[in-house]
């Protein structure tokens, strides 16, 4: 594990607070812990589920990190399933994993509260519990059936990442192939975006092609987000956003969640706090303070990770403070911007 002593000191630990009575809560817009837990080797013989597990995110450490909301993605490796079978397999797999998620969430005994409305976020803030935002990473389970979007909404999904790394009925993914990258949303994809706006589901453009991104800009009547993406000007990776895209997300009122993935942060493919600072600084300079957010992608990334657990994200905040970020901007990055978007997009109770 690479450690830059100028950017981060991992000795000792103090809670991230402005005062003893004022905590700074945290919202993280993406992790893949459910995928880890649902794999055949998931718990490796250990019990715990979402309450406590050997991976990067669980309730015990979220409480330690003063988490306000953690987004849990329902994710599946669609590329491993042949095209004709992919949609039905993804539909059944997603439903099965959502059942497991709700079972594990209930087993926490109220320590992990579901976020279905913007008022639920206020509830978690008022009573000091951790909110859980259920997300779907890839719209492939919808097939061509818009009714399935409502079905997943009824199951608690409040954010949908429109594509993963493969074409689906909504559109095309990010790609090194310029032709694929330039393709926009399909007709069904445009219907999906409009219906998500109507229902109160967050539209997430991470993983989407550049052409699809600009279609979302034109179509979405509500703020949209990039839940786990960085700046392409800092690290030239197709999963990162160009400066024009950063400005477009900001102008929509949306946010960009900083991704801890090594290849998104650095050409050297290492994930360090110093690299995170570079991307945050650039996004701030281009899009302003209201577009900043966190989208760690913990449990969905691997390699050299300086921060590999949700209770270590605090060290990034300390580094930002040492580099001159004000408490006001830090609080926006840490939770206020994402909470504002929840309030503007999620439905009422």
C-alpha positions as CSV (number, residue, x, y, z in Angstrom):
1,X,0.0,0.0,0.0
2,X,1.5,3.3,-1.1
3,X,1.4,6.1,1.4
4,X,2.2,9.7,0.7
5,X,3.3,11.2,4.0
6,X,2.8,14.8,2.8
7,X,-0.9,14.1,2.0
8,X,-1.9,11.7,4.7
9,X,-0.9,10.6,8.2
10,X,-2.5,7.4,9.3
11,X,-1.3,7.4,12.9
12,X,-4.0,7.9,15.6
13,X,-7.6,8.6,15.0
14,X,-9.9,11.4,16.1
15,X,-13.6,11.8,15.2
16,X,-14.4,14.2,12.4
17,X,-16.2,17.0,14.3
18,X,-16.3,20.8,14.2
19,X,-17.2,20.8,17.9
20,X,-17.9,18.1,20.4
21,X,-21.6,18.5,19.8
22,X,-21.5,18.9,16.0
23,X,-20.7,15.9,13.9
24,X,-20.1,15.9,10.2
25,X,-22.2,13.2,8.7
26,X,-21.2,11.4,5.5
27,X,-23.1,10.4,2.3
28,X,-21.4,7.9,0.0
29,X,-23.2,7.4,-3.3
30,X,-21.8,4.0,-4.3
31,X,-20.4,0.8,-3.0
32,X,-20.6,-2.8,-4.2
33,X,-20.8,-4.6,-0.9
34,X,-24.0,-6.4,-1.8
35,X,-22.2,-8.0,-4.8
36,X,-19.4,-9.2,-2.5
37,X,-21.9,-10.6,0.0
38,X,-24.0,-12.4,-2.7
39,X,-21.0,-14.1,-4.4
40,X,-20.8,-17.8,-3.6
41,X,-17.6,-17.2,-1.6
42,X,-19.1,-14.0,-0.1
43,X,-18.8,-14.4,3.7
44,X,-16.2,-17.1,3.5
45,X,-17.8,-18.9,6.4
46,X,-18.3,-15.7,8.4
47,X,-21.7,-14.4,9.5
48,X,-22.8,-10.8,9.6
49,X,-24.2,-9.6,6.3
50,X,-24.6,-5.9,6.4
51,X,-24.2,-5.6,10.1
52,X,-20.5,-6.8,10.1
53,X,-18.5,-8.4,7.3
54,X,-14.9,-8.8,6.1
55,X,-15.3,-6.4,3.2
56,X,-15.1,-2.6,3.0
57,X,-18.5,-1.5,4.2
58,X,-20.7,-2.6,7.1
59,X,-23.0,-0.9,9.6
60,X,-20.4,-1.2,12.5
61,X,-17.9,0.9,10.5
62,X,-20.5,3.2,8.9
63,X,-21.6,4.2,12.5
64,X,-17.9,4.7,13.4
65,X,-17.7,7.0,10.3
66,X,-20.8,9.0,11.2
67,X,-22.4,7.9,8.0
68,X,-25.8,9.6,7.2
69,X,-26.5,7.6,4.0
70,X,-24.7,4.7,2.3
71,X,-25.8,3.8,-1.2
72,X,-25.8,0.0,-1.8
73,X,-25.7,-1.1,-5.5
74,X,-27.4,-4.1,-6.8
75,X,-24.8,-5.2,-9.3
76,X,-24.3,-8.2,-11.6
77,X,-21.6,-9.3,-14.0
78,X,-23.7,-9.1,-17.1
79,X,-20.8,-9.7,-19.5
80,X,-20.6,-13.3,-18.3
81,X,-24.1,-14.1,-19.6
82,X,-24.9,-14.5,-23.3
83,X,-26.9,-11.6,-24.8
84,X,-30.2,-13.4,-25.5
85,X,-30.4,-14.7,-21.9
86,X,-28.9,-11.6,-20.2
87,X,-32.0,-9.5,-19.5
88,X,-34.1,-12.3,-17.8
89,X,-31.1,-13.5,-15.9
90,X,-30.4,-10.0,-14.6
91,X,-34.0,-9.5,-13.7
92,X,-34.2,-12.6,-11.6
93,X,-30.7,-12.0,-10.1
94,X,-31.6,-8.4,-9.1
95,X,-34.8,-9.5,-7.4
96,X,-33.0,-12.2,-5.5
97,X,-30.3,-9.8,-4.3
98,X,-32.8,-7.2,-3.3
99,X,-34.5,-9.8,-1.1
100,X,-31.2,-10.6,0.5
101,X,-30.5,-6.9,1.0
102,X,-33.8,-6.3,2.8
103,X,-33.2,-9.4,5.0
104,X,-29.7,-8.2,6.0
105,X,-31.0,-4.7,6.5
106,X,-33.8,-5.9,8.8
107,X,-31.3,-8.0,10.8
108,X,-29.5,-4.8,11.8
109,X,-32.4,-4.1,14.1
110,X,-33.0,-0.5,12.9
111,X,-29.4,0.5,12.7
112,X,-29.8,0.7,8.9
113,X,-32.9,2.6,7.8
114,X,-34.2,2.4,4.2
115,X,-34.2,5.7,2.2
116,X,-37.3,5.7,0.1
117,X,-38.2,9.4,0.4
118,X,-36.3,12.6,1.1
119,X,-37.9,12.8,4.5
120,X,-36.2,9.5,5.4
121,X,-32.9,11.3,5.1
122,X,-34.1,13.9,7.6
123,X,-35.2,11.1,9.9
124,X,-31.8,9.5,9.9
125,X,-30.1,12.9,10.6
126,X,-32.5,13.6,13.4
127,X,-32.1,10.2,15.2
128,X,-28.5,9.5,14.4
129,X,-29.0,6.3,12.4
130,X,-27.5,5.2,9.1
131,X,-29.7,5.5,6.0
132,X,-29.5,2.9,3.2
133,X,-30.1,4.0,-0.4
134,X,-30.8,1.0,-2.6
135,X,-29.5,1.4,-6.2
136,X,-29.5,-0.6,-9.4
137,X,-26.2,-0.6,-11.3
138,X,-27.3,-1.3,-14.9
139,X,-30.8,-1.0,-16.2
140,X,-30.5,-4.3,-18.0
141,X,-33.1,-6.0,-15.8
142,X,-35.8,-3.8,-17.3
143,X,-35.5,-5.4,-20.7
144,X,-37.9,-3.4,-22.8
145,X,-40.6,-3.3,-20.1
146,X,-41.1,0.1,-18.5
147,X,-43.3,-1.6,-15.9
148,X,-40.2,-3.3,-14.4
149,X,-38.9,0.2,-13.5
150,X,-41.9,0.7,-11.4
151,X,-41.5,-2.8,-10.0
152,X,-38.0,-2.0,-8.8
153,X,-39.2,1.3,-7.4
154,X,-41.8,-0.6,-5.3
155,X,-38.9,-2.8,-4.1
156,X,-37.1,0.3,-2.8
157,X,-34.7,1.2,-5.6
158,X,-34.2,5.0,-5.7
159,X,-31.2,5.4,-8.0
160,X,-30.4,3.6,-11.3
161,X,-27.1,3.7,-13.1
162,X,-28.3,3.5,-16.7
163,X,-25.6,1.2,-18.1
164,X,-22.7,-0.8,-16.8
165,X,-19.9,-1.9,-19.2
166,X,-22.2,-3.5,-21.8
167,X,-24.9,-2.3,-24.2
168,X,-28.5,-2.7,-22.8
169,X,-32.0,-1.6,-23.9
170,X,-31.3,1.9,-22.5
171,X,-28.1,2.7,-24.4
172,X,-24.4,2.1,-24.7
173,X,-21.6,2.2,-22.1
174,X,-18.4,4.2,-21.9
175,X,-15.8,2.8,-24.2
176,X,-12.4,3.4,-25.8
177,X,-14.2,2.8,-29.1
178,X,-15.1,6.3,-30.4
179,X,-18.1,5.0,-32.3
180,X,-19.6,3.3,-29.3
181,X,-18.7,6.3,-27.1
182,X,-20.6,8.6,-29.4
183,X,-23.9,6.7,-29.4
184,X,-26.8,8.1,-27.4
185,X,-29.7,6.7,-25.6
186,X,-32.1,4.3,-27.4
187,X,-35.8,5.2,-27.6
188,X,-36.5,3.0,-24.6
189,X,-33.7,4.7,-22.7
190,X,-35.4,8.1,-23.3
191,X,-38.6,6.7,-21.9
192,X,-36.7,5.4,-18.8
193,X,-35.2,8.8,-18.0
194,X,-38.6,10.5,-18.2
195,X,-40.2,7.8,-16.0
196,X,-37.4,8.0,-13.5
197,X,-38.0,11.8,-13.3
198,X,-41.7,11.2,-12.7
199,X,-41.3,8.5,-10.1
200,X,-38.5,10.2,-8.1
201,X,-35.5,7.9,-9.0
202,X,-32.1,9.4,-9.3
203,X,-30.7,9.2,-12.9
204,X,-27.0,8.2,-12.7
205,X,-24.7,8.7,-15.7
206,X,-21.6,6.9,-14.4
207,X,-20.7,4.2,-16.9
208,X,-22.8,5.8,-19.7
209,X,-21.4,6.7,-23.1
210,X,-20.6,10.3,-23.9
211,X,-23.5,10.4,-26.3
212,X,-25.9,9.0,-23.7
213,X,-24.7,11.6,-21.2
214,X,-25.6,14.4,-23.5
215,X,-29.0,12.9,-24.1
216,X,-29.6,12.8,-20.4
217,X,-28.6,16.5,-20.2
218,X,-31.3,17.3,-22.8
219,X,-34.0,15.0,-21.4
220,X,-33.8,15.1,-17.6
221,X,-36.0,17.7,-16.0
222,X,-34.5,17.0,-12.6
223,X,-30.9,17.1,-11.3
224,X,-28.9,14.0,-12.4
225,X,-25.7,12.6,-10.9
226,X,-22.5,10.7,-11.7
227,X,-22.5,8.6,-8.6
228,X,-18.9,7.3,-8.9
229,X,-16.8,9.2,-11.5
230,X,-13.8,11.5,-11.6
231,X,-12.2,14.1,-13.9
232,X,-11.0,13.0,-17.4
233,X,-8.7,16.1,-17.6
234,X,-6.7,14.7,-14.6
235,X,-6.7,11.1,-15.6
236,X,-7.6,10.2,-19.2
237,X,-10.0,7.3,-18.6
238,X,-13.4,7.0,-20.5
239,X,-15.2,6.4,-17.1
240,X,-14.2,9.9,-16.0
241,X,-16.0,13.1,-17.0
242,X,-14.8,15.9,-19.3
243,X,-14.8,19.5,-18.1
244,X,-17.9,20.1,-20.2
245,X,-19.6,17.2,-18.5
246,X,-18.6,18.4,-15.1
247,X,-20.2,21.8,-15.9
248,X,-23.3,20.1,-17.2
249,X,-23.8,18.1,-14.1
250,X,-23.3,21.2,-12.0
251,X,-25.8,23.2,-14.1
252,X,-28.4,20.5,-13.7
253,X,-28.1,20.8,-9.9
254,X,-26.6,17.4,-9.6
255,X,-23.4,16.0,-8.0
256,X,-20.3,14.0,-8.9
257,X,-19.2,11.3,-6.4
258,X,-15.4,10.9,-6.1
259,X,-14.4,7.4,-7.1
260,X,-11.5,5.7,-5.3
261,X,-10.7,3.4,-8.2
262,X,-6.9,3.3,-8.9
263,X,-7.2,3.6,-12.7
264,X,-9.6,6.5,-12.5
265,X,-7.4,8.4,-10.0
266,X,-4.0,7.9,-11.6
267,X,-2.2,6.8,-14.7
268,X,0.0,4.8,-12.4
269,X,-3.2,2.9,-11.2
270,X,-2.8,3.5,-7.6
271,X,-5.4,5.0,-5.3
272,X,-4.0,7.6,-2.9
273,X,-5.4,10.5,-1.0
274,X,-3.1,12.7,-3.0
275,X,-4.7,11.6,-6.2
276,X,-8.2,12.2,-4.7
277,X,-7.1,15.7,-3.8
278,X,-6.1,16.4,-7.4
279,X,-9.5,15.3,-8.8
280,X,-11.5,17.1,-6.2
281,X,-9.6,20.3,-6.8
282,X,-10.2,20.0,-10.5
283,X,-13.9,19.3,-10.2
284,X,-14.2,22.2,-7.7
285,X,-12.4,24.6,-10.1
286,X,-14.5,23.5,-13.1
287,X,-18.0,22.8,-11.5
288,X,-17.9,24.7,-8.2
289,X,-18.5,23.6,-4.7
290,X,-22.1,22.5,-5.1
291,X,-21.2,19.6,-7.4
292,X,-18.8,17.9,-5.0
293,X,-19.8,14.5,-3.4
294,X,-18.4,11.1,-2.5
295,X,-18.9,7.8,-4.5
296,X,-16.1,5.6,-3.1
297,X,-16.9,2.4,-5.1
298,X,-15.6,0.4,-2.2
299,X,-15.9,-3.4,-2.6
300,X,-16.2,-2.8,-6.4
301,X,-12.5,-1.8,-6.9
302,X,-9.2,-3.5,-6.2
303,X,-5.5,-2.8,-6.5
304,X,-3.4,-0.5,-4.4
305,X,-5.9,1.3,-2.2
306,X,-4.8,3.7,0.5
307,X,-8.4,3.9,1.8
308,X,-10.1,0.5,1.7
309,X,-12.8,0.8,4.3
310,X,-15.6,3.2,4.9
311,X,-14.3,4.2,8.3
312,X,-11.0,5.3,6.7
313,X,-12.6,8.0,4.5
314,X,-12.3,10.4,7.3
315,X,-8.6,10.6,6.5
316,X,-9.5,12.3,3.2
317,X,-11.4,15.0,5.1
318,X,-8.4,15.6,7.4
319,X,-6.1,16.0,4.3
320,X,-8.6,18.4,2.7
321,X,-8.6,20.5,5.9
322,X,-4.8,20.6,6.0
323,X,-4.8,21.7,2.3
324,X,-7.0,24.6,3.1
325,X,-10.6,23.4,2.4
326,X,-13.1,25.4,4.6
327,X,-15.5,23.6,6.9
328,X,-18.3,25.0,4.8
329,X,-17.1,23.4,1.5
330,X,-16.1,20.2,3.3
331,X,-19.6,19.8,4.7
332,X,-21.0,20.3,1.2
333,X,-18.7,17.6,-0.2
334,X,-19.3,15.2,2.8
335,X,-23.1,15.3,2.8
336,X,-24.9,18.6,2.1
337,X,-24.8,18.5,-1.7
338,X,-26.0,14.9,-2.0
339,X,-28.7,15.6,0.6
340,X,-29.9,18.6,-1.4
341,X,-30.2,16.4,-4.5
342,X,-32.1,13.8,-2.6
343,X,-34.5,16.5,-1.5
344,X,-35.0,17.7,-5.0
345,X,-35.4,14.3,-6.7
346,X,-36.7,11.7,-4.3
347,X,-40.4,11.4,-3.7
348,X,-42.3,12.5,-0.6
349,X,-43.6,9.9,1.8
